[in-house]
Amino acid sequence: MNRYLLLLFMGILCSCTTKNSRYTNFQPGQVWEDNNGQHINAHGGGILYHNDTYYWYGEHKIEGHQGNTAQVGVHVYSSKDLYNWKDEGIALEVDTLNPKADIAKGCIIERPKVIYNQKTNKYIMWFHLELISLGYDAARSGVAISDSPTGPFTYLKSMRPNKGNWPLNVEEFHKRAVADSVKSAYCGGKECLPNHPDSLNILGRDFEGGQMARDMNLFVDDNGKAYHLYSSEENSTLHIAELSDDYLSHTGNYVRVFPNRYMEAPSIMKTSEGKYYFIGSDCTSWNPNPARSATSDHIFGPWTELGNPVIGTEDQKATTFKSQSTYILPVQGKKDAFIFMADRWKPNNAIDGRYIWLPIQFDNDRIILEWKDQWDLSVFN
């Protein structure tokens, strides 16, 4: 009897261990289950590492095309090893009571990112916000705050960044009067603008009301300064903007980079040698395209493009493994170990979107992305 009870106890222990620590590697593109056996629901996400724990924030999707709008909010998961994730619930809920609220149910919340402010002991979330029923014309940045990494986050405000401020690398022609023929909004794709954004002076058009902000990311530098990267000027030009000390607003210091290159899905990292690297994508709606990379010695540039970081088949290079970048994750405890995080979007059934995580390799001053069916953190040893 004692032997039977011992075997029964060991079976239960093994079962629990398997359920809570079932993954020992990454399997890009496959269903990735959380501790409850549900596919992780954190699309367009980013990672916060705090107090020996990783927190993964992302868009909570539902089934069907409606899942491309915010019906629930921002989901958060926690992990100690990056393979196995615990569902921590909804960090930021949409407003289900007030249809006129900025984050009313049915608005668009994309690419949420969270950073921790050591001075205020607050967790700060930024995200790309499109107001309900306006399509992608609002082009705003939303901000929320919490006392806990798992929330609940309290929505504070939204804005178009850097209202009334010229970038540090502004040209004199930007300050001239904008032609009456320039529209207040275009469709946001490469074929939408009739001319170069500088010829139209989209920057000057939006000077008084604030600059457009769509695909975005956050980055905290070694000195604690935080930066907001966002696709601006009808998606044609990326802006890199310094945040205030409390991370809740902009200081007015920002630069325009990659003008007329239509850089979406911006992500950024910094190596131990102090060199910055950027990975982004072209602007082709939900359709995947070749990734782009760049490097700089200073976050405000100048930035030098390095081309497509993907090596592999022609299809892999043309589609970035059928995915789009969302974040570059530094692996704690390992020198210059970074993970490329990307989404394989499924716009017709948004909840079924998959995650592509791959190790970033270095080849002299270039970064390399190469497909792996499965891999683990030992590649960084």
Secondary structure as the mmCIF struct_conf table of DSSP 4:
data_model
#
loop_
_struct_conf.conf_type_id
_struct_conf.id
_struct_conf.beg_label_comp_id
_struct_conf.beg_label_asym_id
_struct_conf.beg_label_seq_id
_struct_conf.end_label_comp_id
_struct_conf.end_label_asym_id
_struct_conf.end_label_seq_id
HELX_RH_AL_P HELX_RH_AL_P1 ASN A 2 ASN A 20
BEND BEND1 SER A 21 SER A 21
BEND BEND2 THR A 24 ASN A 25
STRN STRN1 PHE A 26 PHE A 26
TURN_TY1_P TURN_TY1_P1 PRO A 28 GLY A 29
BEND BEND3 GLN A 30 GLN A 30
STRN STRN2 GLU A 33 GLU A 33
TURN_TY1_P TURN_TY1_P2 ASN A 35 ASN A 36
BEND BEND4 GLY A 37 GLY A 37
HELX_LH_PP_P HELX_LH_PP_P1 GLN A 38 GLN A 38
STRN STRN3 HIS A 39 HIS A 39
HELX_LH_PP_P HELX_LH_PP_P2 ILE A 40 ILE A 40
STRN STRN4 HIS A 43 HIS A 50
TURN_TY1_P TURN_TY1_P3 ASN A 51 ASP A 52
STRN STRN5 THR A 53 GLU A 59
HELX_LH_PP_P HELX_LH_PP_P3 HIS A 60 LYS A 61
BEND BEND5 GLU A 63 GLY A 64
HELX_RH_3T_P HELX_RH_3T_P1 HIS A 65 ASN A 68
BEND BEND6 THR A 69 THR A 69
BEND BEND7 GLN A 71 VAL A 72
STRN STRN6 GLY A 73 SER A 79
BEND BEND8 LYS A 80 ASN A 84
STRN STRN7 LYS A 86 GLU A 93
STRN STRN8 ASP A 95 ASP A 95
BEND BEND9 THR A 96 LEU A 97
TURN_TY1_P TURN_TY1_P4 PRO A 99 LYS A 100
BEND BEND10 ALA A 101 ALA A 101
TURN_TY1_P TURN_TY1_P5 ASP A 102 ILE A 103
STRN STRN9 ALA A 104 ALA A 104
TURN_TY1_P TURN_TY1_P6 LYS A 105 GLY A 106
BEND BEND11 CYS A 107 CYS A 107
STRN STRN10 ILE A 108 ASN A 117
TURN_TY1_P TURN_TY1_P7 GLN A 118 ASN A 121
STRN STRN11 LYS A 122 GLU A 130
TURN_TY1_P TURN_TY1_P8 ILE A 132 SER A 133
BEND BEND12 LEU A 134 LEU A 134
TURN_TY1_P TURN_TY1_P9 GLY A 135 TYR A 136
BEND BEND13 ASP A 137 ALA A 138
STRN STRN12 ARG A 140 SER A 146
BEND BEND14 ASP A 147 SER A 148
TURN_TY1_P TURN_TY1_P10 PRO A 149 THR A 150
HELX_LH_PP_P HELX_LH_PP_P4 PRO A 152 PHE A 153
STRN STRN13 THR A 154 MET A 159
BEND BEND15 PRO A 161 ASN A 162
TURN_TY1_P TURN_TY1_P11 LYS A 163 GLY A 164
TURN_TY1_P TURN_TY1_P12 LEU A 168 ASN A 169
HELX_RH_3T_P HELX_RH_3T_P2 GLU A 172 LYS A 175
BEND BEND16 ARG A 176 ARG A 176
HELX_LH_PP_P HELX_LH_PP_P5 ALA A 177 ALA A 179
TURN_TY1_P TURN_TY1_P13 ASP A 180 SER A 181
BEND BEND17 VAL A 182 VAL A 182
BEND BEND18 SER A 184 SER A 184
BEND BEND19 GLY A 188 GLY A 189
TURN_TY1_P TURN_TY1_P14 LYS A 190 CYS A 192
BEND BEND20 PRO A 194 ASN A 195
HELX_RH_AL_P HELX_RH_AL_P2 PRO A 197 LEU A 200
TURN_TY1_P TURN_TY1_P15 ASN A 201 ASN A 201
HELX_RH_AL_P HELX_RH_AL_P3 ILE A 202 ARG A 205
TURN_TY1_P TURN_TY1_P16 ASP A 206 GLY A 209
BEND BEND21 ASP A 215 ASP A 215
STRN STRN14 MET A 216 VAL A 220
TURN_TY1_P TURN_TY1_P17 ASP A 222 ASN A 223
BEND BEND22 GLY A 224 GLY A 224
STRN STRN15 ALA A 226 SER A 232
TURN_TY1_P TURN_TY1_P18 GLU A 233 SER A 236
STRN STRN16 THR A 237 LEU A 243
HELX_LH_PP_P HELX_LH_PP_P6 SER A 244 SER A 244
TURN_TY1_P TURN_TY1_P19 ASP A 245 ASP A 246
BEND BEND23 TYR A 247 SER A 249
STRN STRN17 HIS A 250 VAL A 257
BEND BEND24 PHE A 258 PHE A 258
TURN_TY1_P TURN_TY1_P20 PRO A 259 ASN A 260
BEND BEND25 ARG A 261 ARG A 261
STRN STRN18 GLU A 264 LYS A 270
TURN_TY1_P TURN_TY1_P21 SER A 272 GLU A 273
BEND BEND26 GLY A 274 GLY A 274
STRN STRN19 TYR A 276 SER A 281
TURN_TY1_P TURN_TY1_P22 SER A 285 TRP A 286
BEND BEND27 ASN A 287 ASN A 287
STRN STRN20 ARG A 292 SER A 296
BEND BEND28 ASP A 297 HIS A 298
TURN_TY1_P TURN_TY1_P23 ILE A 299 PHE A 300
STRN STRN21 THR A 304 GLY A 307
STRN STRN22 VAL A 310 ILE A 311
BEND BEND29 GLY A 312 THR A 313
HELX_RH_AL_P HELX_RH_AL_P4 GLU A 314 THR A 319
TURN_TY1_P TURN_TY1_P24 THR A 320 LYS A 322
STRN STRN23 GLN A 324 PRO A 330
HELX_LH_PP_P HELX_LH_PP_P7 VAL A 331 VAL A 331
TURN_TY1_P TURN_TY1_P25 GLN A 332 GLY A 333
BEND BEND30 LYS A 334 LYS A 334
TURN_TY1_P TURN_TY1_P26 LYS A 335 ASP A 336
STRN STRN24 PHE A 338 ARG A 344
HELX_RH_3T_P HELX_RH_3T_P3 PRO A 347 ASP A 352
STRN STRN25 ARG A 354 PRO A 359
STRN STRN26 GLN A 361 ASP A 363
TURN_TY1_P TURN_TY1_P27 ASN A 364 ASP A 365
STRN STRN27 ARG A 366 GLU A 370
BEND BEND31 ASP A 373 GLN A 374
STRN STRN28 TRP A 375 TRP A 375
HELX_RH_3T_P HELX_RH_3T_P4 LEU A 377 PHE A 380
#
